[in-house]
Amino acid sequence: MEIKKTPSGIIHTIRINGKPIELYDKQYDFVTSQSPNTLFNGGIGTGKSVGLVVPPVLGSLIYPGSRYLLGSPTLKMAKGATLQKFLEIVSEYNIPYDYLESKYQIIIYSKSEKFGKYKESTTFFTGLDNYDRVRGWEYNMAGIDEINYLQTKANPNRGKEAMNVVNGRLRYQDPATKEKFFPSKLYIASSPRGKNWLYGDFYKNPLMSNRMIHATSYENPFLDRQYLYNLEQQYKGNAYAQELLGQFTSYEGMIFDIWKPDIHTVSQEVINKKIREKSITHFAIGKDWGYDPDPGVTLIFGIEFIQGQANYYLIEEVYETKIHTVNHSGGRDWIKIDRDLLRKYKSMGLAYLGMYADKSQKSYREQYEDAGFFLEDVDNGIEAGVRTLHSFLGAGRFFICSNCTNTIKELDLYQRMPNGQILDAWNHSIDSCRYVIHSREKLNIQHLLKNK
């Protein structure tokens, strides 16, 4: 291991197959922590995902035959974050591995000095929205990504329950050979989300077995300064304190103060059941244009009609930067993404009620219309739209699938400045919600249904 001092801080270098992995102080502290439960609590860009993936990669090489679990709030999040980062590292460092895609497992092959042959170390990737699925297995080490997003409608402490179940499956030895490994440890990487149980157990009144490592976005020497500047323009006040400084806080200017994750989020299983039982019968698409640095957003709303009133369920989001509306070279673009989504939900038997998009961006709208999409007229009134969303949350008529983490984050961040104006940041999903729910509620729903 090599250490070098830079103007931005100390860099620790670990070599795998002769190639260096560079970790800054807080990352290295997290990776080498000896505490039973270690939380890496940090702002945007603090390298939490890398810190979470490095321990099972190194452990697999040092302790052949060991087993690891990397959990995320949902399997979709695991596939999009920790699993991809894990594959990047094993590929870049020429580590022999197999990826069992159907089982979400990565097997690393390393030579055992004791047995004189290659042994398999396995890392399991899973969603912890149903944490009972991990009860039948044993692991030597585990990691949980973004544990704060494990809250459910019924239980705001579900993340703590998942942590306890995972801890109960950790073992000091190989369950087959009884070969001793390292003391079992749990790594947690998460951004703060208010003063919840994580704040209590790791910060305010930390348990003996718990340790928290805190990092701000400014402590990562690998971050581009322009990137940090752009973040500073987007986050103000308490949002800045949480998202860049990694502080446990709440927003004084929070607009959706009525928004409660434990009440307004539902699981993918609940959504699937409502579609299967034909409770959700229709769907609509909300669209916010963007490229970079602002993301483009497509939201899918499942709609449940009860006695003529519409309940809205946000059931899927696509939230990405640097995606062109039309890619003439044949690659991925928004037209293809939205066509696939349209086909997907029509194939489930849901009736399509239209696409609602910002009407001020004429060039984007023209590209969609040229591609055969019909775009509904929308009401762009921000204040009126915000009031509609607020009232629907309060009336129990607007719910968000727990997979839609970017929308959930925006509901937490959306706020007013001290002058009373709504901050023009973290509003891309919120705008898409306004376009669908507010615009539709201005129409006579029964009349609309008869003419679809």
C-alpha positions in Angstrom: 0.0 0.0 0.0 1.3 3.4 -1.0 0.5 6.8 0.5 1.1 10.2 -1.1 0.2 13.7 0.0 -1.5 16.0 -2.5 -2.7 19.6 -2.2 -6.2 18.1 -1.9 -5.4 15.5 0.8 -3.8 12.1 1.3 -4.2 9.4 -1.4 -3.9 5.7 -0.5 -3.0 3.4 -3.3 -3.8 -0.3 -3.2 -2.6 -2.5 -6.1 -4.5 -5.4 -7.7 -2.6 -7.4 -10.3 -0.1 -4.6 -10.5 -2.7 -1.9 -11.2 -3.5 0.9 -8.6 -6.8 1.7 -7.0 -6.6 5.1 -5.5 -8.7 5.9 -2.4 -8.8 9.2 -0.6 -8.6 9.3 3.2 -12.3 8.9 4.0 -12.8 6.1 1.4 -9.7 4.2 2.8 -10.9 4.7 6.3 -14.2 3.1 5.4 -12.7 0.2 3.4 -10.3 -0.7 6.3 -12.7 -0.1 9.2 -12.7 -2.8 11.8 -16.0 -1.9 13.4 -18.9 -4.5 13.1 -21.2 -1.9 11.4 -19.6 1.1 9.5 -21.6 3.8 7.9 -20.1 6.0 5.1 -22.4 9.0 5.4 -21.6 11.6 2.7 -22.6 14.1 0.2 -22.9 13.8 -3.5 -19.8 12.5 -5.2 -18.0 11.3 -2.1 -17.2 7.9 -3.6 -19.5 5.9 -1.4 -20.2 3.3 -4.1 -16.5 2.6 -4.8 -16.0 2.3 -1.0 -18.8 -0.3 -0.8 -17.6 -2.5 -3.6 -13.8 -2.6 -2.9 -14.1 -4.7 0.4 -15.8 -7.7 -1.3 -13.4 -7.5 -4.3 -10.3 -7.5 -2.1 -11.9 -10.1 0.3 -12.6 -12.4 -2.6 -8.9 -12.3 -3.6 -7.4 -12.6 -0.1 -9.9 -15.2 1.3 -10.7 -17.7 -1.5 -14.1 -19.4 -0.9 -15.6 -16.4 1.0 -19.1 -15.1 0.4 -20.5 -11.6 0.2 -23.8 -9.8 0.0 -24.4 -6.4 -1.6 -27.9 -5.2 -1.0 -29.8 -2.1 -2.3 -33.3 -0.8 -1.6 -34.5 -2.6 -4.8 -32.9 -5.0 -7.2 -33.2 -2.4 -10.0 -31.0 -0.1 -7.9 -28.5 -2.9 -7.3 -28.3 -3.6 -11.0 -27.8 0.0 -11.9 -25.2 0.9 -9.2 -23.3 -1.6 -7.1 -23.4 -4.4 -9.6 -22.2 -2.2 -12.4 -19.4 -0.7 -10.3 -18.3 -4.2 -9.2 -18.2 -5.4 -12.9 -16.2 -2.3 -13.8 -13.5 -3.0 -11.2 -13.1 -6.7 -11.9 -12.9 -6.1 -15.6 -10.4 -3.2 -15.3 -8.1 -5.1 -13.0 -8.2 -8.3 -15.0 -9.6 -10.4 -12.1 -10.9 -13.8 -13.3 -14.7 -13.9 -12.8 -18.0 -15.2 -14.0 -21.2 -13.2 -14.0 -24.3 -15.3 -13.4 -26.8 -12.8 -14.8 -29.9 -14.8 -14.0 -28.9 -15.2 -10.4 -27.3 -11.7 -9.9 -24.1 -13.3 -8.7 -20.4 -12.6 -9.5 -17.9 -15.4 -8.9 -14.3 -14.4 -8.5 -11.6 -17.1 -8.9 -8.5 -16.9 -6.7 -5.9 -19.4 -5.7 -6.0 -20.9 -2.3 -2.6 -21.4 -0.7 -4.1 -24.0 1.6 -5.7 -26.1 -1.1 -3.3 -25.3 -3.9 -6.0 -24.6 -6.4 -8.5 -21.9 -7.5 -11.5 -21.5 -5.3 -14.7 -19.5 -5.9 -15.7 -16.5 -3.9 -19.2 -15.4 -4.6 -20.9 -11.9 -4.3 -24.7 -11.9 -4.2 -26.6 -8.8 -5.3 -30.1 -8.3 -4.1 -32.9 -5.9 -3.4 -33.8 -5.5 0.3 -37.3 -4.3 -0.3 -38.1 -7.9 0.6 -35.2 -8.6 3.0 -36.6 -12.0 4.0 -35.0 -13.4 0.8 -31.6 -13.2 2.4 -32.5 -15.3 5.5 -31.6 -18.6 3.9 -28.0 -17.7 3.1 -24.8 -17.1 5.1 -22.1 -14.5 4.2 -18.7 -13.4 5.5 -19.3 -9.7 4.8 -22.1 -7.5 3.6 -22.7 -4.1 2.3 -26.0 -2.0 2.0 -26.3 0.9 -0.4 -28.6 3.9 0.2 -30.2 2.3 3.2 -32.3 5.4 3.8 -34.5 4.6 0.8 -35.8 1.4 2.4 -38.7 3.2 4.1 -42.1 1.9 3.2 -45.7 3.1 3.6 -46.2 0.8 6.6 -42.8 1.0 8.3 -40.4 4.0 8.3 -37.8 1.9 10.2 -37.6 -0.8 7.6 -34.0 0.0 6.8 -33.0 -0.7 10.4 -35.0 -4.0 10.2 -33.2 -5.0 7.0 -29.8 -4.1 8.6 -30.6 -6.4 11.5 -31.6 -9.3 9.3 -28.5 -9.0 7.2 -26.3 -8.8 10.3 -28.0 -12.1 11.5 -26.7 -13.8 8.4 -23.0 -12.9 8.8 -20.6 -15.7 9.7 -16.9 -15.8 10.7 -16.2 -19.0 8.8 -16.8 -20.8 5.5 -20.1 -22.7 6.2 -18.9 -25.7 4.1 -15.2 -26.1 5.1 -15.3 -24.2 8.5 -12.2 -22.4 7.3 -11.8 -19.2 9.4 -12.0 -15.9 7.6 -11.9 -12.3 8.8 -14.4 -11.1 11.5 -17.7 -10.5 9.8 -18.5 -6.9 9.0 -21.3 -4.8 7.6 -20.6 -1.7 5.4 -23.4 0.8 4.8 -23.1 3.7 2.3 -25.8 6.3 2.3 -26.7 9.9 1.9 -28.5 11.5 4.9 -32.3 11.9 4.8 -33.3 13.9 7.8 -33.0 13.0 11.4 -34.2 9.4 11.2 -33.1 6.1 12.9 -29.7 6.2 11.1 -29.0 9.6 12.6 -29.9 8.3 16.1 -28.0 5.0 15.9 -24.8 6.2 14.2 -24.5 9.9 15.0 -26.5 11.2 18.0 -26.4 8.2 20.3 -24.2 5.7 18.4 -24.2 2.1 19.6 -20.9 0.4 20.6 -20.9 -1.7 17.4 -21.6 1.3 15.1 -19.2 3.7 13.6 -19.9 6.6 11.2 -17.4 8.0 8.7 -18.6 11.4 7.4 -17.4 13.1 4.2 -18.4 16.3 2.3 -18.4 16.6 -1.4 -15.4 18.9 -1.1 -13.2 16.2 0.5 -13.0 14.0 -2.6 -9.9 15.1 -4.5 -11.0 13.2 -7.6 -14.1 15.5 -8.2 -13.9 18.1 -10.9 -14.2 21.6 -9.5 -16.6 22.7 -12.2 -18.9 19.8 -11.1 -18.9 21.1 -7.6 -19.6 24.6 -8.7 -22.6 23.3 -10.7 -23.9 21.5 -7.6 -23.6 24.7 -5.6 -25.8 26.5 -8.0 -28.5 23.8 -7.7 -28.5 23.3 -3.9 -29.2 26.1 -1.4 -29.9 26.4 2.3 -30.6 23.1 4.1 -30.6 21.2 0.8 -26.9 22.3 0.4 -26.2 21.2 3.9 -27.6 17.7 3.3 -26.6 17.0 -0.3 -23.0 18.5 -0.4 -22.0 18.7 3.3 -23.7 15.4 4.2 -25.4 16.8 7.2 -28.5 15.3 8.9 -31.0 18.1 8.5 -34.5 19.1 7.5 -35.6 21.8 5.1 -37.1 25.0 6.5 -38.4 25.9 3.1 -39.6 22.5 2.1 -42.6 22.8 -0.2 -44.1 19.3 0.1 -44.0 19.3 3.9 -47.0 17.0 3.7 -44.9 14.4 1.8 -44.1 11.4 4.1 -42.2 8.5 2.6 -43.7 6.1 5.0 -47.2 7.0 3.8 -46.8 8.0 0.2 -44.4 5.3 -1.1 -45.5 1.9 -2.2 -43.6 -1.2 -3.2 -43.2 -2.7 -6.6 -45.2 -5.7 -5.4 -48.2 -3.5 -4.5 -48.1 -1.8 -8.0 -47.9 -5.2 -9.7 -50.8 -6.5 -7.7 -53.0 -3.5 -8.5 -52.2 -4.0 -12.2 -52.8 -7.7 -12.0 -56.1 -7.2 -10.2 -57.2 -4.5 -12.7 -57.3 -1.8 -10.0 -54.9 0.3 -12.0 -56.5 0.3 -15.4 -55.0 3.3 -17.3 -51.6 5.0 -17.6 -50.2 8.3 -18.7 -46.7 9.6 -19.4 -45.2 12.8 -18.0 -42.2 14.2 -19.9 -39.6 16.9 -19.0 -37.1 17.8 -21.6 -33.3 17.9 -20.8 -29.9 16.9 -21.8 -27.0 18.1 -19.7 -26.6 19.2 -16.9 -30.4 19.0 -16.5 -31.7 15.5 -17.0 -34.4 14.4 -19.3 -37.2 12.6 -17.5 -40.0 10.2 -18.4 -42.5 9.2 -15.7 -45.1 6.5 -16.1 -48.3 7.1 -14.0 -50.7 4.2 -13.3 -54.2 5.5 -12.8 -56.8 4.0 -10.6 -60.4 5.2 -10.9 -62.6 5.0 -7.8 -66.1 6.4 -8.0 -65.0 8.7 -10.8 -62.0 10.0 -9.0 -58.4 9.4 -10.2 -55.7 8.1 -7.9 -52.2 8.5 -9.4 -49.4 6.0 -8.8 -45.9 6.9 -10.2 -44.8 3.4 -11.2 -41.7 3.9 -13.3 -39.1 6.7 -13.9 -36.3 7.2 -16.4 -34.1 10.1 -15.3 -30.9 10.5 -17.3 -28.5 13.1 -18.7 -26.8 13.1 -22.1 -29.5 11.3 -23.9 -30.5 12.8 -27.3 -34.1 13.1 -28.4 -33.1 11.4 -31.6 -29.9 9.5 -32.1 -29.2 9.4 -35.9 -26.3 7.0 -35.4 -28.8 4.4 -34.2 -27.9 4.4 -30.5 -30.2 4.9 -27.5 -32.4 8.0 -27.5 -35.5 9.3 -25.8 -37.8 8.4 -28.7 -36.8 4.7 -28.5 -37.0 4.7 -24.7 -40.5 6.2 -24.7 -41.7 3.9 -27.5 -40.5 0.9 -25.5 -42.3 2.1 -22.4 -45.5 2.7 -24.4 -45.4 -0.8 -25.7 -44.6 -2.3 -22.3 -47.6 -0.8 -20.5 -50.0 -1.3 -23.4 -49.0 -5.0 -23.4 -50.1 -5.2 -19.7 -53.6 -4.3 -20.8 -53.5 -0.7 -19.5 -55.4 1.9 -21.5 -53.2 4.8 -22.7 -54.3 8.3 -21.7 -51.6 10.3 -23.4 -48.2 12.0 -23.0 -48.0 15.3 -21.2 -44.9 17.4 -21.8 -43.6 21.0 -21.4 -45.2 23.0 -24.2 -42.6 25.8 -24.1 -39.9 23.6 -25.7 -41.1 23.6 -29.3 -38.1 21.9 -30.9 -38.4 18.9 -28.6 -42.2 18.7 -29.2 -41.8 18.8 -33.0 -39.3 16.0 -32.9 -41.8 13.8 -31.0 -44.6 14.8 -33.2 -42.5 13.9 -36.3 -41.9 10.5 -34.7 -45.6 9.9 -34.4 -46.3 10.9 -30.8 -49.3 13.0 -30.0 -48.6 15.4 -27.1 -51.4 16.6 -24.9 -51.8 20.2 -24.0 -50.5 21.0 -20.5 -50.9 23.7 -17.9 -47.5 25.1 -17.2 -48.5 27.1 -14.1 -46.0 26.2 -11.4 -47.8 27.5 -8.3 -51.1 26.1 -9.4 -49.5 22.8 -10.3 -47.7 22.6 -6.9 -51.0 23.2 -5.1 -52.6 20.4 -7.0 -49.7 17.9 -6.1 -49.9 19.1 -2.5 -53.6 18.5 -2.3 -53.3 15.0 -3.9 -50.7 14.0 -1.5 -52.8 15.2 1.4 -55.9 13.4 0.1 -54.1 10.1 -0.3 -54.5 10.2 -4.1 -50.8 10.4 -5.2 -48.3 7.6 -4.4 -44.8 6.9 -5.6 -43.2 3.5 -6.2 -40.1 3.0 -4.0 -38.1 2.3 -7.2 -38.6 5.9 -8.3 -35.7 7.2 -6.2 -35.0 10.4 -8.1 -38.6 11.6 -7.8 -38.5 10.8 -4.1 -35.3 12.8 -3.7 -36.9 15.8 -5.5 -39.9 15.7 -3.2 -37.4 16.0 -0.3 -35.4 18.8 -2.0 -38.1 21.0 -3.7 -38.2 24.2 -1.7 -38.8 28.0 -1.5 -36.0 30.6 -1.2 -36.3 33.2 1.6 -37.9 35.6 -0.8 -40.8 33.2 -1.4 -39.9 32.1 -4.9 -39.6 28.4 -5.7 -36.0 27.4 -6.2 -35.4 26.5 -9.9 -33.6 23.3 -9.1 -34.4 19.6 -8.5 -37.8 20.1 -10.2 -37.5 17.8 -13.3 -39.6 14.9 -11.9 -41.8 17.4 -10.1 -42.5 19.2 -13.4 -43.4 16.0 -15.0 -45.8 15.2 -12.2 -47.4 18.6 -12.6 -47.9 18.2 -16.3 -49.9 14.9 -15.8 -51.8 15.4 -12.6 -52.6 19.1 -12.7 -53.3 19.2 -16.4 -55.6 16.2 -16.2 -57.5 17.4 -13.2 -58.4 20.5 -15.1 -60.4 18.4 -17.5 -63.6 16.5 -17.1 -62.2 13.1 -16.5 -65.3 11.2 -17.4 -65.6 13.1 -20.7 -62.0 12.4 -21.5 -62.5 8.7 -20.9 -65.4 8.5 -23.3 -63.4 10.1 -26.0 -60.3 8.0 -25.7 
